[in-house]
Structure formats: structure tokens, C-alpha cells
Amino acid sequence: QVQLVESGGGLVQPGGSLRLSCAASGFPFTNYAMKWSRQAPGKERELVAVVTPIQTTNYAPSVEGRFTISRDNAKNTVYLQMNNLNSGDTAVYYCGVWYWGADNWGQGTQVTVSS
């Protein structure tokens, strides 16, 4: 079965950086697009970034130029480098994959941006 395990969240000051990681298993990782989404309290989940099997990427306008999604197919891992963080980036971040007709998500990792 699909397993997605996020890590790397935490508390960071405005303007700081964090790097999230997501270890994936249970499906042929190299063949599937991977994505990160986030959900802040009281808000709908927002798709943040997507990376395809051939490393093309797409970003939400709210993070374009600040976040970078990447993948290491040898390690079955996807990353989200987040720079110049602000309070609006505070949320639980989830790693996901659309596999066998279903959206699969990890348990999430909390990112809090505060001074």
C-alpha cells in the first residue's frame, strides 16, 4: 500500500527557510507525479507544488519564486525547499500522489512561521 511519510517541519522566524522531505513507498515512485499541499486552520487545503516524473514543476502563485519542489528517484523521496517564509505559510504540509484512481496523502508535518 502507498505510504508517504513527511518530515522537516517546525517553528521558523519570518524570512527563514525550511526543507520538507517525504519518503514514499508502496508504488512505482519514478512513474508518478508527486505533490505538496497545505492546510491552514479554518482554510481549505491548497495545492502548493507538483513535480512530474521528468522533473517539470508547477507552483501555486502564493509560493512561486520562494518554494522549490524536487525529487530524488534513487531515494524515493520528494522535497519542498521553502525560503523567505511568512506567517501566511503557517499550515500543515502534506505530501501526496495520485495512484490507482485515488489521492493518497501522508500524515502531514506542521510548519509554523512566527517571531
C-alpha positions in Angstrom: 0.0 0.0 0.0 1.0 3.6 -0.5 3.0 5.1 2.3 4.0 8.7 2.5 6.0 10.0 5.5 6.7 13.7 5.8 9.4 15.3 7.9 11.2 18.5 8.4 8.5 20.8 9.7 8.9 23.1 12.7 9.0 26.6 14.0 10.8 29.2 11.9 11.0 33.0 12.0 9.6 35.2 9.2 12.1 35.3 6.4 13.6 31.9 7.4 13.8 28.6 5.5 12.8 25.0 5.9 13.2 21.9 3.9 10.5 19.3 4.0 11.1 15.7 3.0 8.6 13.0 2.0 9.7 9.3 1.9 7.5 7.3 -0.4 6.9 3.6 -0.7 4.3 1.1 -2.0 4.1 2.3 -5.6 6.5 2.8 -8.5 7.7 6.2 -7.4 9.6 7.1 -10.6 6.5 6.8 -12.7 4.3 9.2 -10.8 3.9 12.9 -10.3 4.4 14.0 -6.6 2.8 17.0 -4.9 2.8 19.0 -1.8 -0.3 20.6 -0.4 -1.0 22.6 2.8 -3.9 23.4 5.1 -4.1 26.2 7.5 -6.6 26.3 10.4 -10.0 27.3 9.1 -8.9 27.2 5.5 -9.3 24.8 2.6 -6.4 22.6 1.5 -4.2 24.4 -1.1 -2.1 22.6 -3.7 1.3 24.1 -3.4 3.6 22.4 -5.8 3.9 19.5 -8.2 6.8 17.7 -9.7 6.4 15.2 -12.6 8.4 12.1 -13.2 10.6 14.1 -15.7 11.2 16.8 -13.1 8.9 19.5 -14.6 7.4 21.6 -11.8 4.4 23.8 -11.1 3.6 26.1 -8.2 0.8 27.9 -6.6 1.1 31.7 -7.2 1.3 32.2 -3.5 4.7 30.3 -3.3 6.1 30.9 -6.8 9.7 32.1 -6.5 10.0 31.1 -2.8 9.4 27.4 -2.8 11.2 24.7 -4.8 9.9 21.1 -5.2 12.3 18.4 -6.2 12.6 14.6 -6.2 15.3 12.1 -5.8 14.2 9.0 -7.7 17.0 6.9 -6.3 15.8 7.5 -2.8 12.0 7.6 -3.5 11.9 11.0 -1.8 10.4 14.3 -2.7 11.4 17.6 -1.2 10.0 21.0 -0.7 12.5 23.8 -0.1 10.8 26.8 1.4 12.5 30.2 1.5 11.5 33.6 2.7 8.7 32.2 4.8 5.9 34.4 6.2 3.0 33.9 8.6 0.8 33.1 5.7 2.8 29.9 5.1 1.8 28.5 8.5 0.0 25.3 7.9 0.2 21.5 8.0 2.0 20.4 4.9 1.1 17.1 3.2 2.9 15.0 0.6 0.7 13.3 -2.0 0.4 11.1 -5.0 -2.5 10.2 -7.3 -2.2 6.5 -7.7 -4.7 3.8 -8.8 -7.5 6.4 -9.1 -7.1 7.8 -5.6 -5.4 10.7 -3.9 -3.0 9.4 -1.3 -1.6 11.7 1.4 0.8 11.4 4.2 0.0 12.4 7.8 1.4 15.9 7.4 4.1 18.0 9.1 3.4 21.2 10.9 5.1 24.4 9.7 4.8 27.5 11.9 6.2 30.8 10.9 6.3 33.2 13.9 8.7 35.6 15.6 
